[in-house]
Amino acid sequence: MMRARNLLALLASIALVAACGSSSKGGTGTNAATTTKATTTTTTTTATTAPATTTTVPVPAQLAIWPAADVVFTTPEAAANDFLAKAFTPGPVIGPFVGNDQRSGEFQVFATADNVKIGSAKSTLLMRQLGPSNGWFVLAAASDVATVVSPASLSTVAAGPVTVKGVGTGFEATVVVRAFVAGTGVELDRKSTMAGNLGQTLPYSVTLDVSKASKGDVVVLLVQGGVGLETDPGDFGAVPVLIG
């Protein structure tokens, strides 16, 4: 069973060193016992330090795939069901909540047929309470047969072409890779590609265009294997990335 961990750091510094210089001149007479004292002039240069410049990427309150940072779900079930309803067509359902500690846990996701849960789990939603309101959030969707390994979860990417890599499986080897703004479901791009067939996992690589995202947005990268049934999302995995 997979887990999600957060890692985020930013550090910058600038230093300048000052220098100084000096010069001297002297001379003596030749026909008289007269001594001319040497005169030395010293010039001191004062160093000027340029102000440090730091570029800061805005960091949202939480890096999660659902819901938006200002939306509060008081139960993990509400957050998980809202994500499934917005990310897929109606059909996928969650199993029982399995707690990891007092503030986190997970749900397995299943396909349905005639409103009845069928088959094995398609993914696992990783849940946690975040923020000052202690709302429940979906951190990621984890699957052994549908993964996003690059870009890494929680990494920062530019608002432009992003190459997404991982492994997948689907009906006739077809998988769909999507990018959408976390908490809104606003789709930025999607591509169909080939991976493994019906349980067999093979690598995939596609390039998605996330140029319409804004700096500071959290974007969801989601891969799912098609199965031909509207009520079955296929095996899927999803991670959040930050637009920097």
Secondary structure, DSSP 8 states (H G I E B T S, - for coil): ----------------------EEE----SSSS-----EEE-------------------S---SBS-TT---SSHHHHHHHHHHHHS-S--EE---EEEETTEEEEEEEEEETTEEEEEEEEEEEEEEETTTTEEEEEEEE-SSS---BS-TT-EE-SSEEEEEEEEEEGGGEEEEEEEETTT--EEEEEEEE-EETT--EEEEEEEE-TTS-TT-EEEEEEEE--S-TT---SEEEEEEEE-
